[in-house]
Amino acid sequence: MTGLAARPSMVPGGGLMLGGQLAGLASLSALAATNAHAADLGGNYKALVCVFLHGGSDMHNWVVPTDPEGYANYSKARADLAWPLAALQPIGNAGQDSGRSFGMPAELAPLARWYGAGQAAIVANVGPLQRPISRADYLAGTALPRKLFSHNDQASTWQSLSPEGARSGWGGRMGDVLMAANAHPVFTAVSATGNAVFLAGQTITQFQIGAEGPTAVSGLGATSIFGSSRAPTSLARSLNPATTDPLLAEYARVLQRGVAANGLLQAAVSGTTAPAIPASPVANGGSLTTLSATPLARQLRTVLQLIAAQQQLGMRRQVFMVSMGGFDSHANQMRDQPGHMAQVAGAIDYFMSSLQGMGMLNNVTLFTASDFGRTLVSNGDGSDHGWGSHHFVAGGAVRGGRILGRFPDLAFGSPDDIGSGRLLPSTAVAQLAASLGGWMGLNASEQALVLPGLGAFGPPPVLF
C-alpha cells in the first residue's frame, strides 16, 4: 500500500528520539515558527533528490588523482583495484591545489560532461562525524560515530545522523520546516524506493510510491474480485468500519488517508509526461541490460512525473529519495563496478537532460549518498567497509566543475588513513546537508534544528 509509512514516535515536549536519545530538536511551538517562515518562501519551486547507493559504494575509483604523486599513491594502495591511468578521462581540478589533476572512468562520461559544463560538483571525502577528529582521536576511540562500518547503522547515520533505530532523517526534518509552503504537505517527502528513515520527519509522514508511479488499491472500485461480486463491497466497508476499537479506527484512518492522497496524486500525474528512458545498453554484472530496464532510471522517471505535476499540486518544496543496490563490493569489484557506474551515470544524465528539457534544471538538486566508503586496500577480489567517500551534487543551481573539500592523501600511513586505506572524513555529512538545506531556504537556526550537532563544524561547502 502506498503512502502509509509509519509516523515517527514522539517524546514529551515534542522532541524526537534519535538513536534512543533525545537529540535536542526544537519543540512543536518552535517548529510552528519555522513553518511560518516556510509559508513566506519565494514562489519558485525547489526539490532535493537523494540517490542512495546501497552497500557502501567504492567511490575511490570514481574520482581518481592523476598527477604523478597522487596516482602513484592511488595505484600502490589499490593494486588490482586500480584503474589504468590511460583509462581515466581528465576532469577539471578547480577547488584543489595547483599541480593536482584528476580523472574519471569512461563509464562515468555522462556525469563528467555535467561536471565539465559546470552543473555538477564533487564533494571530497564525506562521512558521518560527531565533530572534527584526527587520526590520533580515532586510534584513541575519541568522539567516534556509533557502530562504524556497520551497513544498517551507517546507512541510517548518513540519512538521519543516528544509527539504526533513528525515528527521523534530515530530509524529513527539512520537510517538517518546509511543508507549510505546500498546498498538499502529504507530498513534501516522497520515496520511490520504499520506507526510508531519510524522509521520516517529526510531523511529516513520507509518501511512498512505486518505481512506476502511484499504485491504486487493487480491487477498489472493481465489480468483482477473484470472481466474487460481494468482495468489492467488503473491501470498501473495511476502509470505513463502524468500530469503537481505537486501533482499528486509526488503521482505517491511515488507510483512508493513503487512498485519498494516492487518488489525488494519480489525477495530477495523469496529465503529465516524462521523457522516455533511453534504451541504451549498460552492463549488469556479467550480462547486458538497457538503461530503460534499470530500477534507478525508472525511479527517477517517476520523480520527473511528480516534478512535472508540482504546479498542479501547489508544491513549492519537495524532498525525494531513489536508490540502487549492489555496491557491497567485497568480491568481483572490477567485473561489476563498471556496469554500476554506467547505470548511475546514465540515469543521472537522463534525469538532468529531462529537467533541462522541462525548464526545471535550476529548480532541482540531486546528490549521491551511500552507507560508507570502502578500503583502498584490496582483499584480493574487492574492497571492504570503509568510512570517508566522495559524492556528487548536480543541478542547474550548483556551482559545478569543482572538487570541494580537501581531497585526501591516499598514501599508506597518511593522517587520512586510519588503517587499510579507510579514510577519515574531512567533510561531515551534516555540513553537506547544511549546504543543501540552505539552498532549499532553511536559515541558520532552521539548519541547526534539522541537523543536531552542526555547530561543531566549520562552514559548509559552498555548493550554490
N, C-alpha and C positions, 0 to 999 in steps of 0.2 A: 504494500500500500504506500503510495507516495505522500510526501508532506506530513508524516506523522512521527518525526523524530521526537524522542522524549525531551521534555523541558528540563533544563538543569535544576538541580536541587538548590534550595535557598537555606541560609542560616539566619538566625535572629539578627535584625539590623539591616537585612537586605544584601549582605555580602555573599560571596561565593566561596565554596570550599575548593581550593586548588591543591591537588596532591595531598588532600587530607588536612590542610591547614588553611586558616583564614588568610587570604592574600592581601588584605587591606584595601580591597576595592571600595569605591565610594558607596554611600548609602543610596537608597532609592530616591531620596529628595535631591541629592547631587546629580543622579542620573537624569532626573527630570529637568534639571537646569541645562545639562548638555543636550537633551532633546530639544529644548527651546532654541539653543544655538543652531542645531541641525535644521530646524524649521526656517532659519534665516539664511541658509546657504544660497549661493547664487543658483540661477535656474539651469545651469549646464549640468549634463549628466556625466557621472563618473562611475567606473566599475573597476574592481580588482579581480584578477583571475589567478588563483594559485594552481600551479601544475605540480602535483606531488609525485615524486618518483620513488615508489615503494621499494624498500630493500636496502637502501644505502647506496646511492649512485657513486661510482668511481669517477669523479669529475677531474681528477688529475690528468686524465687522458683527453679531456675536452678542451682544456686551455693549457698549452704546453710552452714552457720557456724555450726559445730557440737561439738565444745568444750563446756564445761558446761555453761560458762558465755555467749558465743556467741549464743548458741542455746536457752538459756533462754530468751535473749533479742528478738531473732527472733520469737519464739513461742508466747511471750507476745504481740508483735506488730501485728503479723499476725492473731492470734486467729484461726478462722475457715479456713483460707487460708494456715495454716502451714502444711508442710509435717511432718508426724510422723518420729521421729528420726530413728526408725527401718527400714523405707522405703528408707533411704538415703545410697547410696553406697559410701564408703570413697574414696577420691582422695588425691593426694599429696598436701602438703601445702607450697611447695617451693615458695619463694618470700614473705612470710608472717612471722610474729613473731613466735618464737618457742612457743609451747603450743597451738597455733591455729590449728584447724582441720576443714575440710570441706567435704561436700558430695554432690552428685548429684542423682536425682531420677533414678530408674531403666529404665525409658523410655529414658533416655539420655545415656544409657550404650554404644552405638556405639561411641558417641562423647567422653565419658570418656575413652574409650580404646585408642583413638588417643592422648588424653591428657596424659595418662599413658605411652604411647610409646614415649613421648617427641616430638610429631608433632602437638600439639595444645596447645595454651596458653589461659588464661583468663585475660582480662584487666578489672580491677575492677572499678566500679563507674564512667563510662564515660558519658559525656554530653556536650552540647554546652556551651561555655563560651566566654565572651569577654576578660576577664583577670581573674586570680585567685581572688576569693572573699570569704568572711567569712559569717557566719550566720547573723552577725550584718549588713553587707553590704546588704544582701538580704532583711532583715527586713526594712532597710532604703531605699530600692529601688535603690541601687547604682550599676551601671555597669551591669545591668541585660540584658541577651539576649532579643530581642524584641519578644513579643507575646508568652511568655512562656505558656505551657500547651495546646496550640492550635495544633490540629493534622496537618493541612496543613502547618502551619508555621514552626513547629518544625521538621516535615519530611523534609521540604525544608532546614532548618538550618543545620540539620545533613548532608544533601547531598551537600550543597553549602556554608554554613556558613552565609547565609542570609535568612530571612523569605520568604514566598510565594511571587512570583514576581521576584525572582532572575533569572538572564539571563544565569548563568553558574554555574557548580558544580565543586568540586575539582577533581573528576575523569576525567571530560572533560578537565579541565585545565592541569592535568597531560598529557592528550593526546595531548594538544597543544605543550607541551615541547618535547614529545617523538615521535610524529608522523613521524619525519624525519628519524627515524630508520626503518621505514616500507616501503616495496615496494608498498603497497596499503594503503595509510593513511586512506582511507574511512572506513577500518575495524579496526581502532585503538580503538574506543569506541563503544561497541556493547551491545545493550539491548535486552534481551529475554523476557522483561516484559512491553513493551510499552514505551512511551515517559517518560524520567526521567531527571530531572534537574541535577542529579549527573553526567551524561555523556555529558552534553552540555558544549562546550568549546568556547573560543574566536575565534578560526579559525576552529577547528574540528567540524564536524557535526556527531552526534551519528547515528549509523546504527541500525535500528530496524529489528529484525527477530521474527518469530513466535516461540511458545514453541516447535513446531515440526521442526523448522529449516527455511531456506529460503522459501518464498512463491512467486510463479510466478504470474504475472498479469493474472487473469482469462480471457481466450478467446484470448489472444495474440498468434498468430500463428495457431489458430484453423481454420477449413474450414467453420464453421458456428457458430453463437451464437443465441441461442433460435430459431433455425430453419432458421435464415437469413444468406444467403451466402454473403451478402454485409456488414454485421456488422463487421467482422474482418478487412476488408479494411478500414472502417471508424474509427475503433479503432486505427489501425496503423497510419492513417493520423493524428489523434489527437495528436500523440506523436511527430509529426514533422510538425506543422502547418505553412502555409505560412501567416505570420502576421507581421504587424508593431506595434501591440499593445505591449508595453513593459511588462505589467503584464502577458498577455497570453504567451509571448515569455519566460519569466522567469519561469512560471509554466511548460511549455513544457521542458525547460532545466532541471529543477529539476526532472521531471518525467523521462526523458531520462537517467539522471544520476542514478536514483534509479533502473531502469530496467537493465541498463548495469552492475551496481555493483551486483545486485541480480543474474544475469546470471553468472557472474564471480564466485561468491560465491557458487552457485549451482554446477558448474562444479568442483570446488575444493573439496567440501564435498562429492560429489558423489563417489569419490574413497576412502573415509574414513569410518571407522566403529567405533562405540562406544559400549561398553558392554551393554547388556540388563539390564534394571532396574529390580531388584528382585520383584517378585510378593508377597512379604511377607505382611501379614495383618497388618494394622495400624488403630487406631481409628480415626474416623472423626465425631466429635460431639457425638451424641448418637448412631452412627452406625459404621460399619466396612467398610474399603475400602482396596485397596492394594497400596503399595508404588509406583508401576508402574503406577497407575492411578492418582497420586498426581501431581498438576501443578509444584511444586518446583523441584521434581526429574526429570520431563520431561524437564524443562528449563535447568537444569544442564546437562542433556544428550546432549542437543543441544550445550551448551558451550563446552562440551567434543569434539564434532564433529569439531567445529571451531579450538580448540586447536590442534586436530589431523591434521588439514589442514594448520597449521601455516607455515610449511616449504614450501609447495607448493605455498602459497600466499606470501612468502617472508616477514613474520611478525616477529618482534623481541620484540615488546612491545604492549600489549593489556590490556584494562580495560573492564570488563564485569559487567552486573548487572542482577540479578534474584530477584524474590520476592515471598512472600507468605502473604496472608491476614488472618484476623480472630483474631488478637491479641488485640482488643479493649475489654478487659475482664471486663466490668462493671458488668456482670451477668454470671452465670454458669461457673465461672472460674475453679473450681475444677472438673467439669464434662468435660470441653473442653480442659483444659491445657495439660493433659497427652497425648492426641492424637496429639496436636500441637507439643509437644516436640518430640514425636516418629517420626512424619513426618520430622521435621527438622533434627534430629539426623540421621535418616535413609537415607535421601537424601544426607547429607554431607558425611556419611560413604560410600555410593555408589560412590560419586564423587571422594573422596580421594582414595578409593580402585582402581577405574578405572584409575586414574592418575598413581598410583603405577604400575599397570599392563602395562601402556603405557610407563613407564620410564620417566614420566614427573612430578613426585610428588615434586621434588625440584624446579621446574620451575614455580609453581603456588601457590599463597597465597589467601586463602578465608577468609573473615571476615564477621561477622554479624553486623547489624545496625538496628535501629528502631526509631520511632518518638521520644520516650522518655521512661523512666522507669515508674513505677507506684507507688502508695502509698503502704507503708507497711500495713497501716490500712485497714481493711475490711469494705466494705459498707454493709455487710450482705450477699452478694452473689458474690462479685468480688472486684476489686480494681479500683481506679480512676487514673486520669492523674497525673504523677509524673515528675521526671527530671533525675537524675543520674541512670545509669543502667550498668550491667555487659555485656561484649561481648566476643565472641570467635574469635580467629585468628588461622587458621590451614594451614599447608603445610609442605613439607619436609624441607624447609629452616628455619622454625620457631624454636626458642629455647623454646620448649614446656615444659609441665609438671610444669608450674609455674603460679601463680596468680600475675600479675603485677599491680603496683599501690597500693595505700593504701586502704585496704578493709574497708568499712565504719563501724562506730559504729551504730548498729541498735537499741540502747536503745532510748526510747522516750525522747525528750528534749536534745539529744546529740548535739554537734556542727555540726553534719552532717544532723540533722533533721530540716528542715525548716517549718514543720507543717504536720501533718497526716502521718508522715513517708515518706514524699518526701525528697529524698536525694540530698544534694548539691554536684555536681560532684567534684571529686578530680583530675580527668584527663580530659583534654579538647579533644573534637573531633579533633581539629587541631593538637594536639600532637600525637594522634593515626595516623592521616593521614600523618603526617611528617615521622613517622617511616615506614609506608607503602611506601611512596614516595621515601625515602632513599633507600629502598631495590630495588625499580624499577630503580634506577640510578640517581635520582634527587640530585644535590648538594645543599648546604645550601642556596645559592642565589635563586635557582630554587624552593626550598621548600617555601621560602618567597614569591616568585611570585605567586605560586599556592595557598598559604594559608595566605591571608592577616590577620595581627594581630598575627601571630605565635610568633613574638618576645616578646610578653607579657608573654610568658610561659617559664618554665624551659625545660630541655632536654626531648625529647620524650621517651616513654617506649622502652627499648631495646628488640625488638622482634626477631631479627635475629642474 
